[in-house]
Amino acid sequence: MTTIPLHTTAAPSRTSPARFHPGRAAATAIMVIGACYCLLPVAWLVIAATKSQSQLFSTSTLRPGSGLSENLHNLFAYDGGAYGRWVVNTLLYAFGGAALSTAVSCMAGYALARFDFRGRETAFRVLLAGVLVPGVSLAVPQYFLVAKAGFANTYWAVLLPSIISPFGIYLCKVYASASVSKELLEAARVDGAGQTRTFRSIVVPVMLPGLVTVFLLQFIGIWNNFLLPYLMLSDSKKFPLTLGLFTMISQGSGEPTLYTALLVGAAMSVIPLIAMILFLQRFWRMDLISGGLKG
């Protein structure tokens, strides 16, 4: 009589060793090199901001210094606290211009994607042409238009040209075509929702991840813009950070202490951009999760 054992011992599982993929290793190496190439100047800037004037030009360039507190004091004491005013002005230009541009891009992109009207294809071709035109070439014509309207050397001189973004409208048009379906709009009409309520309660929430992308791109573009404020503004009290730091560079040859203060100011100007990206990335993560659930 043969007995069958109640408990059997499972054979130990053998995990096959990971295979070496030359293509994957090469791609990883290229990304690491690219990351080092991008982060090394930032690391040097942060380290140099901690050095005093005598330490700045020493041979040990990658060793932190001991002059950070003095550099911060010189920075915020420069021209009666001009750096603080530049930060406030830049936040006004970046937040205001990005918010207005995102709102206009959302409405225009949604209209181009889901409304049939005469001249829509022509408007879209003009929009694509506007995407291809570099913004630098439009700075001088924009200055003449703003000066003709009487807004030169005002906050509006920087805000108004930032409202219309052909690339932002194009992104919103593409995103609206993919995310706002005709069936969804038809269901809203059946429920009795008008165009304003449909746009506010349905279209904007659905397009929120795309709008976050447009807002962030516009925010970074306005924050780093130099040529437009340089042409539009002559009053230093209305300068953004880019133009303010440029004035410090031009005066650095006569005042050597401004070099270290300038480095601290440049390093601190990156902090809001990093904070903005870290804060807004949760909207992209929510969009990826919702896309995975739909699939």
Residue pairs with C-beta under 8 A, 6 or more apart in sequence:
42 270
43 62
44 61
44 62
45 263
45 266
45 267
46 267
47 61
47 62
47 63
47 64
47 65
48 56
48 61
48 260
48 263
49 68
49 71
49 260
49 263
49 264
49 266
49 267
50 64
50 65
50 66
50 67
50 68
50 71
51 58
51 64
51 65
51 66
51 67
51 71
51 260
52 65
52 66
52 67
52 70
52 71
52 260
53 67
53 256
53 257
53 259
53 260
55 65
55 66
55 67
56 65
56 259
56 260
56 263
67 260
68 264
70 260
71 260
71 261
71 263
71 264
72 264
74 257
74 258
74 260
74 261
75 83
75 261
75 264
75 265
75 268
76 83
76 84
78 248
78 258
78 261
79 236
82 236
82 237
82 239
82 244
83 244
83 265
85 237
85 239
86 239
86 240
86 241
86 243
86 244
86 245
87 241
89 155
89 238
89 239
89 240
89 241
90 223
90 240
90 241
90 242
90 269
91 272
92 155
93 155
93 158
93 159
93 162
93 222
93 223
93 225
93 229
93 240
94 219
94 222
94 223
95 219
96 159
97 158
97 159
97 162
97 163
97 218
97 222
98 162
98 215
98 216
98 218
98 219
98 222
99 215
100 159
100 162
100 163
101 162
101 163
101 164
101 165
101 168
101 214
101 215
101 218
102 168
102 211
102 214
102 215
102 218
104 163
104 164
104 165
104 168
104 169
105 165
105 168
105 169
105 171
105 172
105 211
105 214
106 172
106 203
106 204
106 207
106 211
106 214
107 199
108 169
108 172
108 173
109 168
109 169
109 170
109 171
109 172
109 173
109 174
109 175
109 176
110 172
110 173
110 176
110 180
110 199
110 203
110 207
111 117
112 120
112 123
112 124
112 127
112 169
112 173
112 176
113 172
113 173
113 174
113 176
113 177
113 180
114 176
114 177
114 180
114 182
114 185
124 173
127 166
127 169
127 170
127 173
128 166
128 170
130 166
131 166
131 167
131 170
133 166
136 227
138 161
139 227
139 228
139 231
140 231
142 161
142 228
142 231
143 152
143 231
143 232
146 152
146 156
146 157
146 160
146 161
146 232
151 157
151 160
152 232
153 232
153 233
153 234
153 235
153 238
154 238
155 238
157 232
157 233
158 222
158 225
158 228
158 229
158 232
158 233
158 240
161 228
162 218
162 222
162 225
162 228
165 214
165 218
167 217
168 214
168 217
168 218
171 210
171 213
171 214
171 217
172 207
172 210
172 211
172 214
175 207
175 209
175 210
176 203
176 207
176 210
179 206
179 207
179 210
180 202
180 203
180 206
180 207
184 202
184 206
185 198
185 202
188 197
188 198
188 201
188 202
189 198
193 201
193 202
204 211
208 283
208 287
209 283
209 284
209 286
209 287
212 280
212 283
212 284
213 284
215 280
216 276
216 277
216 280
219 273
219 276
220 273
220 276
223 240
223 241
223 272
223 273
224 242
225 240
225 242
226 242
226 243
226 246
229 239
229 240
229 242
229 243
230 243
230 246
233 239
233 243
236 244
236 247
239 247
241 265
241 269
244 265
245 262
245 265
245 266
245 269
248 258
248 261
248 262
248 265
249 262
251 258
252 258
252 259
252 262
